[in-house]
Amino acid sequence: MTQARASHLRLVVNEPQAAVARRPKLRFRPVLRMADGAAYGMHAEADIAFEDTAQLRHFSDAAHPSAAAWLGDLIELAARIAHDTGLDLRPLSISAPMAALADKDGPMAAEAGAARAGILPQEIRIDFCDASVSALEDLALDRVDAFRRRGFRVGLDARKSWRTPMGARARMTFEAVRLDPSRCEAMEIPMTRLEVACADGIALIAENVHWRDAERLAELGVHFGMSPKSDS
């Protein structure tokens, strides 16, 4: 009986390759007062969101980073680019992932990201999505305050919805609200909410507006625009 020998053969296992990591690309957009063009900081807008990367590898070492880690890394990245390119308008606003508010490590990760970049937390405004704030209900403002206690400014991103009540505590917490003015004019946002926020000094920041809209927006209590467009 002949015995086959195959000791020289080697089994090669092709393991799946991890997805290629990619750093978000940022676009910096100035926030300007519509009446006279005075600067009110700038916003760092990422081309990918944390929610879009569930199946992708993040630009940090972790294969599946938490929302807190994403926020901290994004703050670091935005602050470094702003410094290196001489973009000194402040506050520098960042949109937080929806899950960041529910992540108890969020404030610590945000503070660590700012420290790595050498920027003060007071120079950063973190905008939390209205959906995440309203979903946490009574816990929401406690979680937001955890960021404020570490020195960060906080805002509300109400471009898609504005269900967060503007009670006394919320009006003392949020310094800015980003919104879609078309939703205001369609009465999807109660005028009383705009009036109360504006009266308490909250900066209402409109997206996708032209300079010619300044007077009309002022009637709604909206005095700031994100990269207002010219008529030409």
C-alpha positions in Angstrom: 0.0 0.0 0.0 1.5 3.3 -1.1 1.4 6.1 1.6 1.1 9.6 0.2 3.2 12.2 1.9 2.2 15.9 1.7 4.4 17.4 4.4 5.6 20.0 2.0 2.1 21.4 1.5 1.0 24.4 3.5 -2.6 25.5 4.1 -3.0 29.2 3.5 -6.0 30.9 5.1 -7.2 34.1 3.5 -8.6 36.1 6.4 -11.0 38.9 5.5 -9.3 42.3 5.4 -10.5 45.1 7.6 -12.1 48.0 5.8 -9.8 50.8 4.9 -9.8 53.5 7.5 -10.6 57.0 6.3 -10.4 60.3 8.1 -13.5 62.4 7.7 -13.0 65.4 5.4 -14.0 68.7 7.0 -15.4 71.8 5.4 -15.4 74.9 7.6 -18.4 77.2 7.2 -18.5 80.7 8.8 -21.5 81.7 10.9 -22.4 85.3 10.3 -24.8 87.9 11.6 -27.2 88.6 8.8 -27.6 92.2 9.6 -24.0 93.3 9.1 -21.9 90.2 8.3 -20.2 90.1 11.7 -18.7 86.7 12.5 -20.2 84.4 15.1 -17.8 81.5 14.9 -17.5 78.7 12.3 -18.8 75.2 11.9 -16.7 72.1 11.0 -18.9 70.0 8.8 -17.7 66.4 8.2 -18.5 64.6 5.0 -19.3 61.3 6.8 -21.3 60.8 10.0 -20.8 58.3 12.8 -24.1 56.8 11.9 -22.9 56.1 8.4 -19.9 54.1 9.5 -21.4 51.2 11.3 -19.8 48.7 8.9 -16.6 50.7 8.3 -13.5 51.1 10.3 -13.1 54.4 12.0 -10.0 56.7 11.6 -8.9 55.7 15.1 -7.4 52.3 16.0 -10.7 50.8 17.2 -12.5 48.7 14.7 -15.9 49.7 16.1 -15.5 53.0 17.9 -18.0 54.3 20.3 -19.9 57.5 19.6 -17.9 59.1 22.4 -14.6 58.2 20.7 -15.8 59.5 17.4 -16.7 62.8 19.0 -13.4 63.2 20.7 -11.5 62.4 17.5 -13.6 64.8 15.5 -13.0 67.6 17.9 -9.2 66.9 17.8 -9.2 66.7 14.0 -11.2 69.9 13.5 -9.2 71.9 16.1 -5.9 70.8 14.5 -7.0 71.7 11.0 -8.4 75.0 12.1 -5.1 75.9 13.9 -2.9 74.7 11.0 -4.9 76.7 8.4 -5.3 79.9 10.5 -9.0 79.6 10.9 -9.4 81.4 14.2 -13.2 82.3 14.3 -14.7 81.0 17.5 -16.7 79.2 18.7 -15.8 76.3 16.6 -18.9 74.2 16.4 -19.1 70.4 15.9 -22.1 68.2 15.3 -22.2 65.4 17.8 -23.3 61.8 16.8 -26.9 61.1 17.9 -25.6 58.4 20.3 -23.0 60.6 21.9 -25.4 62.1 24.4 -26.4 58.7 25.6 -22.8 57.6 26.0 -21.6 58.3 29.5 -18.0 58.6 28.3 -18.9 61.4 25.9 -17.8 64.4 28.1 -14.5 62.7 29.0 -13.8 61.8 25.4 -14.6 65.3 24.2 -12.4 66.8 26.8 -9.6 64.4 25.9 -9.9 65.3 22.2 -9.7 69.0 22.9 -6.6 68.4 25.1 -4.8 66.4 22.4 -5.3 69.3 20.0 -4.3 71.9 22.5 -7.6 73.8 22.3 -9.7 75.0 25.2 -13.1 73.4 25.7 -14.6 77.0 25.9 -13.6 77.4 22.2 -15.8 74.5 21.1 -19.5 74.3 20.8 -21.0 70.9 20.5 -24.3 70.8 18.7 -26.6 67.9 19.8 -29.3 66.6 17.5 -32.8 67.4 18.6 -33.8 63.8 18.1 -31.2 62.6 20.6 -32.1 65.3 23.2 -35.9 64.6 23.0 -35.4 60.8 23.0 -33.6 61.0 26.4 -36.4 63.2 27.8 -35.7 64.1 31.5 -32.1 62.8 31.3 -31.2 64.9 28.3 -30.3 68.1 30.0 -28.3 66.3 32.7 -26.2 64.7 30.0 -25.8 68.0 28.2 -24.7 69.7 31.5 -22.0 67.0 31.8 -20.4 68.6 28.8 -20.9 72.1 30.0 -19.2 71.2 33.3 -16.1 70.4 31.4 -16.1 73.8 29.8 -17.8 73.1 26.4 -20.5 75.3 24.9 -23.5 73.5 23.7 -26.1 74.0 21.0 -29.2 72.3 19.5 -29.3 71.0 16.0 -32.9 71.5 15.1 -32.6 71.4 11.3 -34.7 68.2 10.9 -36.9 68.5 14.0 -37.4 70.7 17.1 -39.2 68.8 19.7 -37.0 69.8 22.6 -39.1 72.0 24.9 -37.6 75.4 25.5 -38.2 75.5 29.3 -36.2 77.7 31.6 -33.4 75.2 32.0 -33.0 74.5 28.3 -32.9 78.3 27.6 -30.0 78.6 30.1 -28.2 75.6 28.6 -28.2 76.0 24.9 -26.5 79.0 23.4 -27.4 78.4 19.8 -30.0 76.5 17.7 -29.4 75.6 14.1 -32.5 75.4 12.0 -34.1 75.2 8.6 -36.0 78.5 8.0 -38.3 76.9 5.5 -39.7 74.8 8.4 -40.3 77.9 10.3 -42.2 79.5 7.5 -44.3 76.3 7.0 -45.3 76.6 10.7 -43.7 73.3 11.5 -41.9 75.1 14.3 -44.1 77.0 16.7 -43.4 80.8 16.5 -43.6 80.9 20.3 -40.6 78.6 20.5 -38.6 80.9 18.3 -39.7 84.0 20.2 -38.9 82.5 23.6 -35.4 81.3 22.4 -34.6 84.6 20.8 -35.8 86.6 23.8 -33.4 84.7 26.1 -30.4 85.4 23.9 -30.1 82.1 22.1 -28.5 82.5 18.7 -30.9 81.1 16.0 -28.7 80.1 13.0 -30.3 79.5 9.7 -29.1 77.0 7.0 -29.3 77.5 3.3 -30.1 81.2 3.2 -29.3 84.2 1.0 -28.2 87.6 2.3 -31.4 89.0 0.8 -33.3 86.9 3.4 -31.9 88.9 6.3 -35.0 91.2 6.9 -37.5 88.3 6.6 -35.5 86.1 9.0 -35.1 88.9 11.5 -38.9 89.0 11.7 -38.8 85.4 12.8 -36.1 86.1 15.4 -33.4 84.5 13.3 -30.4 86.8 13.1 -27.5 84.5 12.0 -26.8 82.4 8.9 -24.5 79.6 8.0 -22.5 80.6 5.0 -25.2 82.9 3.5 -25.3 82.9 -0.2 -25.0 86.0 -2.4 -27.6 86.7 -5.1 -25.1 86.5 -8.0 
